[in-house]
Amino acid sequence: MTTPLADPILGDYRALTAGCGLIERSWAGRLEILGADRQRFLNAYATCDVKPLAPGDGAYGFMTSAQGRILSDAVVLVHADRLWLEVGPGQEDAIAGHLRKHVIADRVEIRPLAEMLPLTLVGPRAADALGAAAAALPEGDWKHARVIVEGTEVTLQRTGRMGAPAFTLWTPESSAPRLSQQLLAREGVRRVSPEALEVLRTEAGIPRFGQDFGPDNFPQETGATEAVSYTKGCYLGQEVVARIHYRGGVQKLLRRFVFEGGEPPPPGVRLSLAEREVGSATTVVHSPAAGRAIGLGIVHQRGAEPGTRLDVEGGGTALVEEVPRR
């Protein structure tokens, strides 16, 4: 048996899976890119296809090194006169520096977006909580538009990779506390904790930069197939990423684990098959849906076959599951 979620987190989890939870994602790294060459420039450093996106469109991808390894994941939002870039927590300075060192004759300016705060509504009732504002947005992850919510002009964005339907309201930081209270006053909206959001994304098989993957990993190891375009042409690291795709794939894969026996292990616990270490469980949470501890991690192919039971450091086993398709 594993330790169930504490009552407040369980209530938050129920809001995320059956109602609507509000979370202020102040930890998100945020940049904006201005200048006439902004889309052509960013297209040369991201794995997703940025160049053809129109205002109101967005995309999810990776920023990669010359060796094809992940510097950060990134959501790109295209506005009429600028790009917004959401990167991994604490990665805004590193990514800004990475991009600036490649600016030669490009007409671009890269600067922080600290004054804009993302408030995110997550759950099957998120659209209901927003009403007409959500209904007016085009379908598709990362689509966005300027709307008025509770008297405040915000950029409202359909938000993917949360584990449930989600909408982010990008609002000036000075307006965020008042707007949060107004949203919480709407029927069925509850403020939720990052811990509950961690459970939701783990159940959905969504890895997080800085925890489940990072600079040692290639894009294909994360399972985020939508994040890489193989038709867009050159970008930094493209040759390596394309070679992996066309010549046999990677040696490690993202997997979900269901832990069996004993207490739930700590995040980072090592996993082995026939006494050979194959990787680690980088996220471990208690899942109300599974009734036990589950986890995520990138493991070697020899231990990644669904249905395999891996030995857990300190005791117990972990059943390997394929990550759910999104």
Backbone bond lengths (Angstrom), bond angles and torsions (degrees), N, CA, C in turn:
res aa  C-N    CA-C-N  psi(-1)  N-CA   C-N-CA  omega(-1)  CA-C   N-CA-C  phi
1 M - - - 1.461 - - 1.521 109.07 -
2 T 1.313 115.28 148.71 1.454 119.31 177.02 1.511 109.86 -115.37
3 T 1.321 115.20 163.31 1.455 120.72 -178.24 1.519 109.88 -73.35
4 P 1.367 117.57 121.70 1.467 118.91 179.15 1.521 110.86 -66.39
5 L 1.325 115.53 166.46 1.453 120.28 176.00 1.519 109.98 -66.21
6 A 1.333 116.36 144.86 1.458 120.70 173.38 1.522 109.10 -61.57
7 D 1.337 117.28 153.69 1.463 121.52 -173.91 1.526 113.83 -52.40
8 P 1.359 119.90 -46.43 1.473 117.77 -179.52 1.520 112.56 -62.77
9 I 1.331 117.42 -39.78 1.466 119.94 -179.70 1.521 109.97 -69.70
10 L 1.332 117.70 -36.33 1.459 120.22 177.54 1.525 110.08 -63.77
11 G 1.340 116.92 -40.24 1.458 120.17 176.43 1.516 111.35 -62.97
12 D 1.333 116.14 -40.25 1.468 120.33 177.15 1.528 110.37 -63.22
13 Y 1.321 116.14 -43.37 1.463 121.14 -179.99 1.533 110.78 -61.36
14 R 1.311 116.56 -41.26 1.462 119.76 179.30 1.530 110.78 -64.86
15 A 1.331 116.69 -36.38 1.465 119.45 176.08 1.524 110.74 -63.55
16 L 1.327 117.31 -40.92 1.460 121.54 -178.58 1.527 112.52 -69.90
17 T 1.319 117.43 -29.65 1.463 120.50 -175.84 1.522 113.46 -100.11
18 A 1.335 117.92 -18.38 1.462 119.79 -177.53 1.521 113.02 -129.57
19 G 1.320 117.89 -13.81 1.451 121.12 -176.77 1.509 111.81 -134.47
20 C 1.327 115.70 -120.08 1.461 120.48 -178.68 1.525 109.40 -150.54
21 G 1.312 116.20 124.81 1.454 121.70 177.19 1.519 110.78 -111.60
22 L 1.329 116.55 144.28 1.463 122.86 176.82 1.516 109.30 -110.74
23 I 1.318 116.72 129.71 1.456 120.64 177.34 1.522 109.64 -137.16
24 E 1.316 115.38 135.53 1.467 121.92 176.82 1.520 107.22 -91.18
25 R 1.339 116.28 112.89 1.470 120.10 -174.02 1.531 110.49 -95.39
26 S 1.324 114.86 60.81 1.467 119.66 -177.70 1.521 112.12 -67.29
27 W 1.331 117.40 -16.08 1.470 120.51 -179.24 1.524 112.63 -76.48
28 A 1.319 118.33 -13.94 1.468 120.85 -176.78 1.524 110.92 -64.52
29 G 1.331 117.52 133.12 1.458 121.59 173.70 1.522 109.82 -72.38
30 R 1.352 117.49 135.05 1.461 120.04 -171.48 1.527 110.29 -137.08
31 L 1.349 115.10 129.55 1.461 122.79 178.29 1.516 108.77 -135.55
32 E 1.332 116.37 160.39 1.449 120.34 167.15 1.520 109.36 -133.72
33 I 1.329 114.74 149.23 1.459 121.55 -178.81 1.525 107.94 -124.26
34 L 1.325 115.58 124.73 1.448 122.31 179.74 1.521 109.63 -116.63
35 G 1.330 116.24 169.30 1.453 121.05 177.29 1.509 112.55 111.54
36 A 1.319 116.01 154.50 1.457 122.36 -173.12 1.523 113.37 -61.92
37 D 1.337 117.92 -27.57 1.473 121.47 -176.26 1.522 113.08 -97.99
38 R 1.321 117.77 13.02 1.469 121.25 -167.81 1.534 113.82 -57.86
39 Q 1.340 118.51 -44.71 1.458 118.76 -176.80 1.524 112.00 -74.42
40 R 1.302 116.63 -41.91 1.466 118.99 176.96 1.513 110.17 -61.30
41 F 1.338 117.28 -40.95 1.462 121.57 -179.15 1.527 110.94 -64.20
42 L 1.332 117.51 -53.01 1.465 119.71 -176.43 1.523 111.08 -64.76
43 N 1.317 117.17 -31.96 1.460 120.58 179.69 1.526 111.85 -59.42
44 A 1.329 116.65 -25.12 1.466 121.15 -178.81 1.525 113.17 -83.21
45 Y 1.353 117.20 -1.03 1.476 119.45 -176.70 1.528 112.74 -132.79
46 A 1.326 117.20 4.35 1.464 121.37 179.72 1.523 109.66 -122.11
47 T 1.328 116.81 149.63 1.464 120.87 -179.45 1.526 112.63 -77.99
48 C 1.331 117.85 -22.26 1.463 120.51 178.09 1.525 109.50 -85.30
49 D 1.325 115.90 161.34 1.460 120.98 -176.59 1.523 109.08 -87.94
50 V 1.325 116.54 102.36 1.462 122.78 -175.82 1.521 111.98 -89.55
51 K 1.319 116.87 -33.96 1.462 121.71 -168.98 1.527 113.93 -57.03
52 P 1.346 120.37 -43.02 1.466 119.05 -176.61 1.521 114.88 -83.07
53 L 1.325 119.43 -2.04 1.460 121.12 -175.92 1.528 110.79 -68.44
54 A 1.326 115.76 139.20 1.461 122.23 178.02 1.525 109.55 -100.42
55 P 1.345 117.95 161.56 1.466 119.34 174.40 1.530 111.07 -52.85
56 G 1.327 115.34 133.30 1.456 121.14 -174.73 1.512 113.58 96.84
57 D 1.342 117.12 -11.06 1.463 121.52 176.80 1.530 110.35 -93.50
58 G 1.312 115.32 166.13 1.458 121.49 174.36 1.512 109.95 -154.91
59 A 1.326 116.23 171.67 1.467 121.34 180.00 1.517 109.31 -156.13
60 Y 1.325 114.92 155.61 1.468 122.46 175.12 1.517 108.45 -110.35
61 G 1.325 116.80 134.68 1.457 120.50 178.61 1.512 111.66 -158.62
62 F 1.324 114.98 -164.31 1.464 122.04 178.49 1.518 109.44 -126.02
63 M 1.325 115.46 148.98 1.451 121.86 165.01 1.520 105.46 -96.21
64 T 1.341 116.89 125.57 1.454 120.24 -174.65 1.522 111.69 -119.77
65 S 1.315 115.09 156.38 1.460 122.30 175.89 1.519 109.31 -81.09
66 A 1.322 116.35 175.22 1.465 120.71 176.83 1.529 111.01 -62.20
67 Q 1.321 117.32 -22.89 1.468 121.75 178.82 1.531 112.10 -89.44
68 G 1.338 117.09 5.18 1.456 121.27 176.72 1.509 115.14 81.34
69 R 1.327 117.87 10.44 1.461 120.45 -179.19 1.532 109.99 -94.88
70 I 1.330 115.64 158.39 1.459 121.74 -169.67 1.527 111.28 -80.42
71 L 1.331 116.22 122.99 1.463 122.02 171.96 1.520 111.29 -88.38
72 S 1.315 116.56 -33.35 1.466 124.17 174.49 1.513 107.22 -172.80
73 D 1.336 116.20 157.80 1.451 117.15 163.65 1.521 107.57 -86.76
74 A 1.329 117.19 167.95 1.459 119.99 -173.50 1.520 110.71 -157.30
75 V 1.322 115.45 138.60 1.457 122.38 167.57 1.519 106.88 -105.84
76 V 1.330 116.44 127.54 1.456 122.87 179.12 1.523 108.53 -106.46
77 L 1.328 117.19 125.04 1.458 122.58 173.89 1.526 108.35 -113.55
78 V 1.331 116.36 127.25 1.463 121.02 -177.25 1.526 109.47 -98.68
79 H 1.334 115.80 120.52 1.455 122.99 173.15 1.532 108.36 -107.78
80 A 1.318 116.26 171.17 1.458 119.97 -176.16 1.515 112.64 -62.04
81 D 1.339 117.45 -31.71 1.466 120.08 -174.47 1.518 114.19 -126.93
82 R 1.323 117.76 8.50 1.476 120.82 -177.42 1.516 110.34 -165.82
83 L 1.323 115.45 167.51 1.457 123.00 171.43 1.523 108.35 -115.04
84 W 1.316 116.12 139.79 1.457 120.85 168.76 1.523 107.65 -105.43
85 L 1.315 114.88 140.95 1.458 121.68 -176.40 1.524 108.33 -129.07
86 E 1.341 116.55 115.28 1.466 120.51 173.13 1.516 108.07 -99.09
87 V 1.327 116.68 120.67 1.463 121.99 -177.18 1.523 109.51 -118.63
88 G 1.329 116.63 -178.73 1.448 120.94 -177.49 1.518 112.93 -61.55
89 P 1.332 117.24 155.38 1.466 120.76 179.49 1.526 111.71 -53.77
90 G 1.324 115.41 128.17 1.458 120.80 178.33 1.511 115.04 74.26
91 Q 1.336 117.99 8.46 1.465 120.65 -175.56 1.522 113.89 -100.06
92 E 1.342 118.14 0.79 1.460 118.63 -174.85 1.528 112.62 -62.70
93 D 1.326 118.16 -41.59 1.470 119.83 -179.49 1.528 110.98 -67.23
94 A 1.329 116.55 -42.46 1.463 120.19 -178.76 1.530 110.90 -65.44
95 I 1.320 117.50 -43.21 1.464 119.92 -179.05 1.524 110.40 -70.93
96 A 1.331 117.37 -39.34 1.470 119.34 176.41 1.523 110.56 -60.19
97 G 1.331 117.00 -43.06 1.469 120.28 178.14 1.507 112.16 -65.30
98 H 1.322 116.53 -40.42 1.467 121.61 177.91 1.521 110.48 -59.38
99 L 1.326 117.24 -46.03 1.458 120.76 -178.58 1.533 111.52 -70.24
100 R 1.310 116.82 -42.21 1.476 119.68 -176.74 1.517 112.47 -62.35
101 K 1.309 117.40 -32.69 1.464 118.12 -177.83 1.525 112.01 -70.50
102 H 1.340 116.43 -13.39 1.464 120.06 177.85 1.531 112.41 -99.03
103 V 1.325 117.62 -2.98 1.459 120.35 178.12 1.528 108.34 -75.69
104 I 1.316 116.36 120.09 1.474 120.43 178.97 1.525 108.12 -116.47
105 A 1.315 116.51 -81.39 1.468 119.37 176.88 1.521 110.82 -107.24
106 D 1.330 117.08 8.94 1.456 121.14 -176.55 1.525 110.88 -70.34
107 R 1.315 115.29 139.38 1.468 120.40 177.25 1.534 108.15 -89.51
108 V 1.320 115.32 80.60 1.459 121.76 179.66 1.519 109.88 -140.40
109 E 1.328 114.64 153.68 1.466 122.15 172.67 1.522 107.21 -133.66
110 I 1.319 116.33 128.50 1.466 122.04 -178.85 1.517 107.85 -113.07
111 R 1.317 116.20 123.52 1.459 118.85 -176.47 1.530 110.96 -146.42
112 P 1.342 117.74 162.14 1.466 120.88 179.89 1.529 111.51 -65.20
113 L 1.318 114.44 155.52 1.464 121.62 175.29 1.525 109.03 -118.40
114 A 1.308 116.46 37.47 1.461 121.56 -171.66 1.522 112.79 -64.16
115 E 1.332 117.87 -24.62 1.466 119.43 -175.54 1.527 113.00 -77.02
116 M 1.357 117.62 -10.93 1.457 121.31 178.11 1.530 109.32 -104.67
117 L 1.326 115.75 131.72 1.467 120.87 -175.91 1.528 109.45 -116.43
118 P 1.337 117.77 133.77 1.469 119.86 177.88 1.536 112.13 -90.54
119 L 1.336 116.27 115.90 1.460 123.05 171.73 1.522 106.64 -101.70
120 T 1.324 117.10 124.48 1.469 119.43 -172.99 1.517 111.25 -119.61
121 L 1.330 114.84 129.37 1.457 123.07 172.81 1.527 107.87 -98.32
122 V 1.333 116.50 125.52 1.464 121.58 -175.01 1.520 109.39 -127.95
123 G 1.328 115.62 135.59 1.457 120.09 174.58 1.512 111.94 135.74
124 P 1.332 117.15 166.62 1.463 120.77 -177.09 1.523 113.96 -64.47
125 R 1.349 117.74 -18.08 1.462 120.64 178.57 1.526 112.65 -103.42
126 A 1.333 117.32 13.51 1.467 120.07 -177.61 1.522 111.28 -63.03
127 A 1.329 117.14 -43.58 1.462 119.65 179.46 1.523 110.95 -63.55
128 D 1.332 117.12 -38.26 1.459 120.50 178.39 1.521 110.56 -62.82
129 A 1.325 116.88 -39.49 1.464 120.53 -179.03 1.518 111.96 -63.64
130 L 1.346 116.54 -29.89 1.466 120.54 -179.19 1.523 112.76 -91.91
131 G 1.317 117.27 -20.62 1.450 120.69 176.40 1.511 113.52 65.21
132 A 1.330 115.91 -131.38 1.462 122.10 -173.43 1.517 112.43 -61.08
133 A 1.333 117.96 -31.82 1.470 120.78 -178.88 1.518 110.57 -61.17
134 A 1.330 117.27 -42.66 1.471 120.43 179.17 1.518 111.11 -72.07
135 A 1.326 116.76 -38.98 1.458 120.58 -177.68 1.526 111.99 -63.42
136 A 1.336 116.66 -27.82 1.470 120.76 -177.97 1.522 113.32 -78.82
137 L 1.348 117.71 -15.33 1.466 120.18 -179.27 1.521 110.71 -75.80
138 P 1.330 118.87 138.98 1.468 120.38 172.78 1.526 110.40 -61.21
139 E 1.324 116.06 153.51 1.456 120.95 177.08 1.531 109.86 -69.77
140 G 1.320 115.97 152.92 1.461 121.24 175.98 1.515 112.26 117.53
141 D 1.344 115.81 134.56 1.461 120.54 177.90 1.518 110.69 -55.80
142 W 1.315 114.72 139.33 1.461 125.84 173.53 1.537 113.32 78.44
143 K 1.334 119.29 -1.67 1.459 119.91 172.91 1.531 108.47 -63.32
144 H 1.328 117.00 143.83 1.461 119.16 -175.38 1.520 110.73 -152.95
145 A 1.352 115.41 160.48 1.459 121.55 179.91 1.521 108.83 -160.42
146 R 1.326 115.74 158.24 1.462 121.35 173.81 1.524 108.34 -81.13
147 V 1.333 116.26 126.84 1.464 121.87 179.61 1.527 108.53 -140.66
148 I 1.320 115.62 168.43 1.459 122.13 174.60 1.518 108.15 -105.72
149 V 1.333 116.49 124.77 1.463 122.31 175.71 1.520 107.65 -127.39
150 E 1.313 116.28 120.96 1.467 122.03 -179.65 1.536 111.50 52.47
151 G 1.321 115.86 39.90 1.448 120.34 176.99 1.519 115.30 79.48
152 T 1.335 117.65 1.12 1.460 122.13 179.84 1.522 109.87 -111.02
153 E 1.334 117.36 130.84 1.457 120.22 175.68 1.521 108.93 -78.35
154 V 1.329 116.68 125.47 1.463 122.35 -178.26 1.522 108.47 -133.11
155 T 1.329 115.27 162.21 1.462 120.45 164.13 1.520 106.51 -93.70
156 L 1.323 115.84 114.50 1.462 121.74 -179.87 1.515 108.55 -97.07
157 Q 1.328 116.24 126.79 1.466 122.37 -172.06 1.523 110.67 -129.05
158 R 1.323 116.29 131.26 1.472 119.24 168.35 1.527 107.13 -69.81
159 T 1.319 116.88 129.77 1.458 121.52 -170.75 1.515 110.83 -117.50
160 G 1.322 116.23 119.93 1.455 121.22 178.16 1.512 112.11 -91.34
161 R 1.325 115.09 178.32 1.468 123.26 173.36 1.526 112.78 60.54
162 M 1.336 116.33 37.24 1.459 121.30 175.73 1.524 112.08 -109.79
163 G 1.341 115.96 -18.76 1.457 119.39 -176.44 1.514 113.32 96.04
164 A 1.340 117.63 -3.92 1.458 123.91 178.04 1.522 107.00 -160.75
165 P 1.337 118.70 164.06 1.463 119.20 175.61 1.530 110.65 -54.21
166 A 1.329 116.41 139.42 1.466 119.35 -175.40 1.522 110.74 -150.54
167 F 1.324 114.90 149.75 1.457 123.21 176.50 1.526 107.56 -134.56
168 T 1.323 116.34 134.34 1.463 120.83 176.50 1.520 109.76 -109.44
169 L 1.315 115.61 132.31 1.456 122.73 174.86 1.524 107.17 -103.60
170 W 1.326 116.80 108.49 1.458 121.69 177.12 1.528 107.17 -85.66
171 T 1.320 115.60 114.48 1.454 120.85 -172.83 1.527 110.16 -132.07
172 P 1.343 118.51 151.29 1.464 119.03 174.16 1.525 110.32 -55.84
173 E 1.318 116.34 139.93 1.467 120.80 -176.68 1.518 111.59 -55.40
174 S 1.324 117.63 -34.91 1.460 121.00 -178.98 1.524 112.56 -66.58
175 S 1.337 116.98 -25.30 1.466 121.56 -178.98 1.519 112.80 -92.04
176 A 1.329 117.25 -13.30 1.461 120.85 -171.14 1.528 114.34 -61.08
177 P 1.347 120.22 -45.75 1.472 118.23 -178.53 1.525 113.08 -59.95
178 R 1.333 117.33 -44.32 1.465 119.96 179.69 1.528 111.11 -65.71
179 L 1.332 117.14 -43.70 1.461 120.17 -179.41 1.526 110.65 -64.65
180 S 1.324 117.44 -38.19 1.466 120.74 177.18 1.521 110.99 -58.80
181 Q 1.322 116.72 -46.54 1.461 119.89 -179.57 1.525 111.27 -64.42
182 Q 1.324 117.11 -37.86 1.458 119.98 178.10 1.527 111.71 -66.01
183 L 1.309 116.87 -39.15 1.465 119.98 177.42 1.521 111.50 -67.57
184 L 1.335 116.27 -39.21 1.462 119.90 179.91 1.526 111.81 -67.37
185 A 1.320 116.59 -22.06 1.464 120.30 177.59 1.526 111.93 -77.67
186 R 1.319 117.57 -11.94 1.457 120.51 178.58 1.529 110.26 -76.13
187 E 1.305 115.93 149.51 1.461 121.24 -174.60 1.524 111.52 -60.24
188 G 1.332 115.39 128.64 1.455 121.42 173.42 1.511 116.35 83.13
189 V 1.358 118.02 4.01 1.464 120.55 -178.87 1.529 109.01 -97.01
190 R 1.320 116.28 131.62 1.465 122.34 -179.22 1.518 109.34 -131.06
191 R 1.319 116.87 137.95 1.463 120.12 173.03 1.518 108.61 -69.90
192 V 1.351 116.42 132.67 1.460 119.98 -176.88 1.522 110.32 -123.00
193 S 1.308 114.65 161.64 1.455 122.12 -174.72 1.530 111.61 -94.46
194 P 1.338 117.04 156.07 1.466 119.64 173.15 1.528 112.35 -58.07
195 E 1.345 117.23 -31.79 1.468 120.22 -179.45 1.527 111.32 -62.96
196 A 1.334 116.90 -39.55 1.463 119.78 178.25 1.521 110.74 -68.56
197 L 1.320 116.96 -37.16 1.459 120.55 178.06 1.528 110.61 -65.59
198 E 1.340 116.81 -33.48 1.464 120.94 176.19 1.530 111.15 -62.38
199 V 1.338 116.58 -40.52 1.463 119.80 178.22 1.520 110.00 -62.96
200 L 1.321 116.39 -44.92 1.461 121.17 -177.95 1.526 111.44 -61.06
201 R 1.318 117.67 -47.17 1.474 119.28 -177.38 1.524 111.00 -69.74
202 T 1.330 117.90 -32.31 1.460 119.99 178.70 1.525 110.60 -68.29
203 E 1.318 116.60 -42.94 1.467 119.64 176.21 1.527 110.86 -60.02
204 A 1.332 116.75 -35.36 1.460 121.20 -179.32 1.521 112.87 -82.90
205 G 1.336 117.39 -7.08 1.461 120.58 178.61 1.518 113.70 74.38
206 I 1.333 117.24 35.84 1.465 121.73 -178.14 1.525 108.76 -104.25
207 P 1.328 119.03 111.41 1.465 120.83 -179.22 1.520 111.54 -75.91
208 R 1.323 116.37 157.08 1.465 121.90 -179.18 1.522 110.31 -118.13
209 F 1.358 114.77 134.06 1.460 119.49 177.30 1.526 109.77 -62.61
210 G 1.334 115.52 139.99 1.458 120.97 -179.65 1.504 113.79 87.48
211 Q 1.333 116.71 -11.66 1.456 120.35 177.49 1.526 111.14 -124.14
212 D 1.312 116.42 -54.97 1.466 120.34 -177.55 1.520 112.97 -96.92
213 F 1.314 117.45 -22.77 1.465 121.04 175.68 1.515 108.67 -150.20
214 G 1.335 114.83 162.76 1.454 119.22 -176.91 1.513 111.18 -171.16
215 P 1.341 117.41 -152.57 1.467 121.59 -173.01 1.523 115.56 -64.24
216 D 1.326 118.23 -10.88 1.464 120.26 177.09 1.522 112.21 -89.18
217 N 1.324 117.19 -4.70 1.462 120.21 -171.75 1.524 112.80 -108.78
218 F 1.337 114.53 151.67 1.457 122.45 171.16 1.529 108.52 -92.76
219 P 1.333 118.40 153.91 1.473 120.34 -179.12 1.512 114.36 -52.28
220 Q 1.337 117.56 -41.24 1.464 119.71 -175.25 1.522 112.80 -65.42
221 E 1.327 117.86 -21.88 1.459 120.21 -179.22 1.527 111.91 -70.89
222 T 1.320 118.32 -18.45 1.469 121.80 -176.96 1.522 113.00 -84.63
223 G 1.333 117.22 -14.77 1.457 120.20 -176.83 1.518 114.82 79.86
224 A 1.335 118.05 1.57 1.470 121.88 -177.77 1.528 109.42 -86.28
225 T 1.320 116.54 75.48 1.457 120.75 -175.07 1.525 112.31 -64.36
226 E 1.334 116.92 -27.58 1.462 119.68 -178.84 1.523 113.01 -72.15
227 A 1.340 117.46 -10.88 1.457 121.66 -173.26 1.523 114.16 -86.30
228 V 1.330 117.59 -8.72 1.465 121.06 -174.80 1.520 109.86 -124.78
229 S 1.341 116.35 125.90 1.461 121.81 172.21 1.526 108.86 -96.60
230 Y 1.328 116.42 130.26 1.465 121.14 177.60 1.530 111.63 -102.11
231 T 1.333 116.20 10.38 1.466 120.35 -179.42 1.516 112.99 -122.09
232 K 1.336 118.77 -6.66 1.468 121.14 -171.11 1.525 113.61 -76.53
233 G 1.308 118.86 -16.56 1.456 119.85 -175.66 1.518 111.49 99.16
234 C 1.320 115.69 -160.77 1.462 121.46 -168.06 1.518 113.55 -73.34
235 Y 1.331 114.90 142.12 1.465 123.89 167.13 1.520 106.40 -152.67
236 L 1.295 117.03 164.61 1.454 120.61 -177.95 1.530 109.72 -60.79
237 G 1.331 117.28 122.40 1.459 122.23 -178.25 1.513 114.38 90.45
238 Q 1.353 116.96 -3.06 1.466 120.97 -174.39 1.521 112.76 -60.58
239 E 1.325 117.42 -39.32 1.466 120.22 -176.63 1.522 111.16 -60.24
240 V 1.334 116.39 -42.83 1.469 120.18 -179.51 1.524 110.41 -69.91
241 V 1.337 117.13 -46.20 1.461 121.13 -178.22 1.523 110.53 -61.56
242 A 1.334 117.18 -42.18 1.463 120.73 179.44 1.526 111.20 -67.76
243 R 1.332 117.88 -39.67 1.466 120.68 179.54 1.530 110.40 -61.24
244 I 1.332 116.49 -41.60 1.464 119.94 177.99 1.525 109.94 -60.98
245 H 1.312 116.31 -43.22 1.472 121.34 -176.87 1.523 111.89 -65.19
246 Y 1.315 116.58 -43.70 1.466 120.31 -171.90 1.524 113.88 -91.70
247 R 1.339 117.76 -13.29 1.462 119.14 -174.19 1.524 114.29 -120.73
248 G 1.310 117.20 28.60 1.456 116.59 169.51 1.509 117.58 123.07
249 G 1.327 119.25 -4.24 1.453 120.23 173.59 1.515 114.81 83.38
250 V 1.328 114.72 -172.87 1.460 122.52 -174.23 1.525 110.80 -98.43
251 Q 1.317 115.80 166.48 1.455 121.80 179.68 1.523 113.03 -92.41
252 K 1.349 116.41 -10.09 1.465 120.80 -179.38 1.519 109.49 -128.34
253 L 1.340 116.25 149.17 1.460 121.64 -176.13 1.523 110.66 -138.93
254 L 1.327 115.95 147.26 1.459 120.85 173.54 1.521 109.46 -72.19
255 R 1.331 116.06 134.40 1.453 121.36 176.81 1.535 109.85 -139.37
256 R 1.340 114.18 157.08 1.458 120.88 171.89 1.520 107.95 -103.54
257 F 1.327 116.72 148.82 1.471 121.80 -177.17 1.522 110.06 -126.04
258 V 1.310 115.98 143.73 1.462 122.45 169.86 1.527 106.34 -113.45
259 F 1.327 116.47 120.11 1.468 120.97 -174.58 1.521 110.34 -87.54
260 E 1.327 114.48 137.96 1.458 121.71 -174.92 1.518 109.51 -126.05
261 G 1.338 115.75 125.37 1.459 119.95 175.03 1.510 113.20 87.53
262 G 1.329 115.97 134.83 1.456 120.83 174.55 1.516 113.35 74.57
263 E 1.327 114.28 -172.51 1.457 120.99 179.00 1.522 110.43 -76.02
264 P 1.340 117.88 155.67 1.468 119.34 177.37 1.521 110.51 -62.52
265 P 1.303 118.62 135.49 1.467 120.81 -178.37 1.528 110.60 -75.77
266 P 1.322 116.84 163.39 1.461 119.97 176.95 1.526 110.39 -77.00
267 P 1.338 117.67 154.52 1.470 119.39 173.30 1.523 110.51 -57.28
268 G 1.318 116.20 140.88 1.457 121.30 -178.47 1.513 113.67 94.04
269 V 1.343 116.96 -0.79 1.465 120.07 -178.25 1.528 109.70 -62.33
270 R 1.327 115.35 140.29 1.460 120.56 -178.05 1.530 111.20 -81.30
271 L 1.331 114.54 145.22 1.456 121.94 -178.89 1.524 108.82 -120.38
272 S 1.334 116.40 140.45 1.464 120.85 -175.62 1.520 110.85 -134.42
273 L 1.326 114.83 155.17 1.457 122.80 173.66 1.512 107.76 -131.64
274 A 1.338 116.06 120.49 1.467 121.26 -177.95 1.526 110.51 52.17
275 E 1.333 114.98 45.45 1.460 124.13 175.16 1.533 113.36 68.32
276 R 1.319 117.00 12.87 1.469 120.40 175.02 1.526 108.43 -112.76
277 E 1.332 115.96 125.19 1.453 119.78 -179.68 1.531 109.90 -66.91
278 V 1.350 115.46 132.83 1.466 119.93 -179.46 1.527 112.65 -115.96
279 G 1.333 117.23 -6.59 1.454 120.14 179.87 1.512 110.54 153.77
280 S 1.318 116.19 -157.34 1.457 120.73 -179.02 1.524 110.13 -146.80
281 A 1.330 114.80 160.34 1.462 121.03 174.33 1.523 106.95 -93.25
282 T 1.303 116.79 102.89 1.462 121.38 -172.93 1.523 112.73 -81.07
283 T 1.331 117.71 -22.52 1.471 122.94 171.96 1.516 107.91 -124.58
284 V 1.330 117.13 134.10 1.467 122.41 174.31 1.522 107.62 -136.24
285 V 1.336 117.24 126.90 1.468 122.01 177.99 1.521 109.04 -138.72
286 H 1.334 116.24 162.87 1.460 120.03 168.76 1.518 107.95 -88.38
287 S 1.326 116.28 126.58 1.463 121.81 -178.51 1.516 110.56 -103.61
288 P 1.346 118.03 115.24 1.470 118.66 173.81 1.519 112.39 -61.06
289 A 1.327 118.26 -33.17 1.464 120.86 -179.61 1.529 111.15 -65.92
290 A 1.336 116.68 -40.04 1.464 120.59 -179.56 1.523 112.43 -87.75
291 G 1.340 116.77 -21.07 1.456 120.92 -177.74 1.513 113.79 75.27
292 R 1.323 116.69 18.02 1.459 121.37 -179.17 1.526 109.54 -162.50
293 A 1.318 116.02 -177.91 1.459 120.24 179.03 1.521 110.58 -75.95
294 I 1.309 115.64 138.30 1.455 121.74 173.01 1.520 107.94 -130.10
295 G 1.322 116.84 167.97 1.461 119.08 -179.02 1.509 111.90 -155.77
296 L 1.320 114.41 174.82 1.455 123.14 175.06 1.518 108.68 -129.27
297 G 1.305 116.36 153.01 1.451 120.74 173.97 1.513 110.42 -176.78
298 I 1.318 115.26 158.85 1.462 121.53 175.68 1.526 107.30 -100.67
299 V 1.333 116.38 119.02 1.459 121.24 -174.22 1.524 110.18 -124.54
300 H 1.319 114.36 159.93 1.466 120.97 178.32 1.520 110.18 -63.25
301 Q 1.327 116.03 148.00 1.465 120.62 -177.45 1.521 113.28 -54.48
302 R 1.336 117.84 -32.66 1.461 118.60 -176.29 1.532 112.17 -66.70
303 G 1.341 117.10 -16.88 1.461 120.10 176.68 1.508 113.17 -115.21
304 A 1.336 117.62 12.12 1.459 121.18 -171.06 1.522 114.25 -101.45
305 E 1.317 118.23 -1.47 1.458 120.15 -178.33 1.535 109.72 -67.75
306 P 1.348 118.22 123.51 1.473 119.50 178.06 1.520 111.53 -54.06
307 G 1.330 115.55 137.43 1.453 121.59 -177.11 1.514 113.65 96.71
308 T 1.339 117.27 -12.65 1.464 121.05 177.32 1.532 109.82 -71.09
309 R 1.322 116.04 142.85 1.461 120.06 173.43 1.522 108.64 -106.69
310 L 1.318 115.02 121.88 1.455 121.70 179.89 1.517 109.78 -100.97
311 D 1.318 116.36 148.21 1.455 121.26 175.35 1.523 109.15 -81.61
312 V 1.321 115.60 135.76 1.460 122.56 -177.84 1.514 108.93 -100.41
313 E 1.309 116.42 130.52 1.460 121.62 176.65 1.534 109.59 -54.03
314 G 1.318 116.69 126.00 1.454 120.99 -179.57 1.519 114.11 94.13
315 G 1.346 117.43 -5.84 1.457 120.50 176.71 1.509 113.31 120.25
316 G 1.331 115.46 152.57 1.446 121.33 -179.81 1.519 112.12 90.79
317 T 1.313 115.27 175.65 1.458 121.13 179.23 1.528 109.79 -130.52
318 A 1.333 115.13 163.41 1.461 121.94 177.36 1.520 108.07 -128.40
319 L 1.330 116.25 122.04 1.455 121.78 176.61 1.530 108.47 -82.54
320 V 1.321 116.68 126.06 1.464 121.69 -178.49 1.523 109.76 -81.97
321 E 1.335 115.52 131.02 1.453 121.67 176.01 1.524 109.32 -124.75
322 E 1.322 115.99 146.88 1.468 119.45 172.94 1.514 108.58 -69.36
323 V 1.327 116.66 143.52 1.456 120.39 178.97 1.517 108.82 -66.48
324 P 1.357 118.39 134.89 1.470 120.10 179.74 1.525 111.58 -57.03
325 R 1.324 116.26 142.12 1.462 120.70 175.64 1.517 108.81 -74.36
326 R 1.354 114.97 140.03 1.465 119.65 -178.53 1.527 109.11 -111.54
